[in-house]
Amino acid sequence: MMGLLSVAIVFSILILVHEFGHFWMARRVGVKVEVFSLGFGPKLFSFKRSDIEYRISAIPFGGYVKMAGEEPTEDRRGERWEFLSQTVGNRLKIIFAGPLLNYLLGFILFSMVFYIGYPSLTTKIGELLDGYPAKESGIRTGDKIIAIDGRAVRNWEEMTEIVHKKTGGAISLTLVRDGKEFSIKLSPKVKEVKNILGQKIKIGLIGIAPSEEVENIRYSFLESIKFGFLRLMKLTTLTYQALWRILTGGLSLKESVSGPIGIFKLTASAAKLGIVYLLQMMALITASLAIFNLLPIPVLDGGHMIFLMLEKLRGRPISRRTQEIATQAGLAFLIALMLFVSYNDILRIFKK
């Protein structure tokens, strides 16, 4: 029950932020907002303030902002406060503001995770593997790596990321044993593996496995902002690379994409582990939501932006009939995609 409640709260926050982006920018450029709704369908609760109706609607996990003069079929007076009477640039700003706020929220949440601190495996060595340079160089279990080539390392993830990039020449490890520092030079063994995108890459390995020692890793305020930004950039790059690999057949859609069911399950699991895990999951979802929403698919914000860019190039709007056909095709595609990934989510859950 708590897991379901956590999922509902998380998605309500993410949707609220997204719709607030549209709402805020519409008000900023002078468009009249008639309705701000959290949820779809029948109205459960509402109140009016400054001629805007704020609603809670029956169907959660969605929401919308209703602006004056946004439907081509509406009778319009040509007033500046009507959405379709605005310049293409202002309409683009309104549409783009929703995904932008989701993206900025991802940055804030990632930075919060680094600042609050998160449990991480230390660089203490728990096992040495036969046939690899670490064991042959005299390193022992219980030793702790504190630097590589003079660069300090704070956790296992950071340390392995550096080692994996070392595919040529020797590296210098600074370790601590029984309270004393010492250094060892060794050459990583190069191995070809498949990365998360299914691509064959070469990585350096020294043949060590972590111990079970865990500590809370925290960063300063400025470091947290830096690492929050870098984590967001890494996620963005990885997401677009994965999308490209899926489109070109290099990556399986079935194995690499999770739908609403999978996301709900992961969010509920993160909530049970603690606030830091939940914040990290929220950051991943909100950033992914922003990226997905900007894809050039009719129905999504990215599709609306494409229509507006074409309108700017042509000097007149795309015909209503063309937009309707494209929107219906986009909707059909998204429904088919959601059904496909949800089916795979269910199969994955029952296999466990």
C-alpha positions, -999 to 999 in steps of 0.1 A, spaced: 0 0 0 28 24 9 46 15 -24 14 24 -44 11 57 -24 47 65 -31 42 59 -68 11 81 -69 29 109 -50 60 107 -73 40 108 -105 17 135 -93 47 157 -85 63 151 -119 30 158 -138 24 189 -117 59 202 -125 54 195 -163 20 212 -165 32 241 -143 58 247 -170 31 252 -196 10 272 -172 38 295 -161 50 303 -196 15 308 -209 9 334 -182 43 349 -188 36 356 -225 1 368 -218 -21 338 -228 -52 333 -207 -53 300 -188 -88 287 -182 -82 253 -165 -52 238 -147 -60 201 -140 -41 174 -122 -55 142 -137 -79 136 -165 -116 127 -168 -144 137 -144 -138 165 -120 -134 155 -84 -126 188 -68 -121 224 -81 -118 260 -71 -114 292 -90 -88 319 -85 -81 349 -108 -105 334 -134 -85 301 -135 -102 269 -125 -79 245 -106 -90 209 -107 -83 175 -93 -97 150 -118 -105 113 -115 -79 97 -137 -44 101 -121 -10 99 -139 -18 128 -162 -29 164 -163 -35 193 -186 -36 231 -190 -66 245 -210 -57 278 -226 -81 302 -243 -81 299 -281 -59 268 -283 -83 247 -304 -86 255 -341 -124 248 -339 -130 274 -312 -145 307 -320 -116 332 -316 -116 370 -314 -80 375 -325 -71 387 -290 -35 386 -278 -45 364 -248 -56 336 -271 -30 308 -277 -34 306 -315 -32 344 -318 3 343 -303 35 343 -324 50 309 -333 79 318 -310 57 323 -280 37 291 -287 70 272 -289 80 286 -255 48 275 -239 51 240 -252 88 236 -245 84 249 -209 68 217 -197 96 193 -206 122 220 -196 109 221 -161 109 183 -159 145 183 -170 155 210 -145 138 190 -118 160 160 -128 191 182 -123 179 195 -89 171 159 -77 204 144 -89 222 173 -71 202 166 -39 212 130 -40 249 139 -42 245 165 -14 224 143 10 247 114 4 241 79 -8 253 44 3 281 31 -19 306 3 -19 340 15 -7 372 8 -26 382 -20 -2 392 -52 -20 372 -82 -11 385 -107 -36 414 -112 -60 409 -130 -93 434 -156 -107 451 -146 -139 448 -109 -135 475 -83 -126 462 -73 -91 469 -107 -76 503 -110 -94 514 -76 -82 511 -84 -45 478 -67 -37 459 -84 -9 422 -87 1 415 -60 26 437 -34 9 419 -1 0 425 18 -32 425 56 -25 440 69 -58 447 60 -94 475 78 -111 473 104 -84 436 110 -88 416 103 -56 388 78 -57 359 77 -32 339 47 -41 339 15 -61 319 28 -91 343 58 -95 373 36 -92 361 9 -118 351 37 -143 387 49 -143 403 14 -145 380 4 -174 393 34 -195 429 22 -190 433 0 -221 469 8 -228 501 12 -206 505 9 -169 486 26 -141 497 36 -106 475 25 -77 478 41 -42 465 18 -15 462 16 22 471 -15 42 471 -15 80 470 23 81 500 27 58 500 40 22 519 24 -6 519 24 -44 519 -3 -70 522 -1 -108 505 -26 -130 491 -30 -165 454 -38 -168 443 -68 -188 423 -57 -218 391 -75 -225 363 -70 -251 328 -68 -236 294 -55 -246 283 -22 -230 248 -12 -219 240 -2 -256 250 -37 -269 282 -23 -285 315 -42 -283 341 -22 -264 375 -28 -249 379 -22 -211 408 -25 -187 405 -50 -158 429 -56 -129 410 -86 -114 395 -73 -81 360 -76 -66 346 -54 -38 341 -62 -2 308 -57 15 319 -25 31 295 4 24 297 40 35 276 71 29 293 93 2 285 130 5 297 159 -16 299 197 -10 272 220 -23 292 230 -54 305 194 -60 269 182 -58 258 207 -85 287 197 -107 280 159 -103 243 164 -106 248 182 -140 273 155 -152 249 127 -142 221 144 -161 243 149 -192 254 113 -190 217 101 -188 207 123 -217 235 111 -239 229 75 -231 192 78 -237 196 93 -272 223 68 -280 199 40 -269 171 54 -290 193 56 -321 205 21 -315 169 9 -312 159 27 -345 189 12 -364 184 -23 -350 215 -24 -328 195 -27 -296 164 -47 -288 133 -27 -279 120 -56 -259 151 -58 -236 159 -21 -233 126 -3 -227 104 -4 -197 68 8 -196 44 21 -169 42 -12 -151 80 -16 -149 84 20 -138 58 17 -111 74 -14 -98 109 2 -97 95 34 -80 77 14 -54 109 -7 -47 130 25 -45 105 40 -20 110 10 3 148 14 2 147 50 15 144 86 5 177 88 -14 168 59 -36 134 74 -43 149 108 -51 173 91 -76 144 72 -92 124 105 -94 154 122 -111 157 94 -137 120 94 -145 115 131 -147 146 135 -170 135 106 -191 100 121 -193 114 154 -206 136 136 -232 107 113 -244 83 143 -245 105 161 -269 106 133 -295 91 144 -328 59 123 -324 25 140 -329 6 140 -295 38 146 -276 52 181 -270 80 174 -296 53 167 -322 36 200 -315 69 218 -318 76 203 -352 42 215 -364 51 250 -352 85 250 -368 69 239 -401 44 267 -397 73 292 -393 90 279 -424 59 278 -445 45 311 -433 11 295 -425 -1 267 -403 -2 230 -413 -38 222 -424 -61 210 -396 -68 177 -415 -30 169 -418 -25 176 -381 -55 154 -372 -42 125 -393 -7 129 -379 -20 131 -343 -41 100 -347 -12 81 -362 11 93 -333 -15 83 -307 -19 48 -323 19 44 -323 21 54 -286 -7 31 -276 9 2 -295 42 9 -279 28 11 -243 9 -22 -248 41 -38 -261 64 -26 -233 38 -33 -206 34 -69 -219 72 -73 -216 71 -57 -181 46 -83 -170 66 -112 -185 97 -99 -167 79 -97 -134 65 -132 -136 98 -147 -147 114 -135 -113 
